[in-house]
Amino acid sequence: PRFSRQQWHDLIVPANGSYQITLMPYLMELPLFHEDAPLSLKYAGLGFQIATALASMLFSTEGFGGDKIHSDRFFSRARCLEANRSRGFGDGYRQLLQIISLKTSWTAVTLARDTPNSVPQSTLSGFTDPQAFFVMWCYMECGTPMAQQFCNELLRLSPEFARAFSCSKGDPMVACLACSLPGEKSYDLGRSDLCTT
């Protein structure tokens, strides 16, 4: 049976509100992980799920530990995303967590590929390795309601996706918002080459 991304995410269980997670054994199976799978599959699958679990803890009310300035800044960004999203795709908070998780898993796979002992990865036929990462990430959405629209909505906000598929300013898969991610200085989600501010 097909699992939705939420069902896969539910296999990573926060331990009683503490800063620990439990990885259920099913996480070590395709499509999330396989020992011989290319890095793009491992990081778009299992890597994204772990990044999402960690982001959910770090960017929760408890995770901010009473730091009102950072908490307000984060939730302000979430409201900005919510104001610019299509109807029916969840709230801005969830979308911001997913953007952070996607960016985190993308950064991790890029660093893993760039290590001196890295072995060239076989990838999906017809796709470069960076493109395969995003294809695999979208594949994980299959089985969820409105999967194609959700995948497109989030990837439009990813400058890494735009670069992997050579999207240009004004293309349908490039969204320019006045929202920034935590830790980013620009207000175009790192897309200064794709958007005008």
Beta strands, then each sheet from edge to edge (+ up, - down):
strand 1: 12-14
strand 2: 21-23
sheet 1: 1+ 2-
end
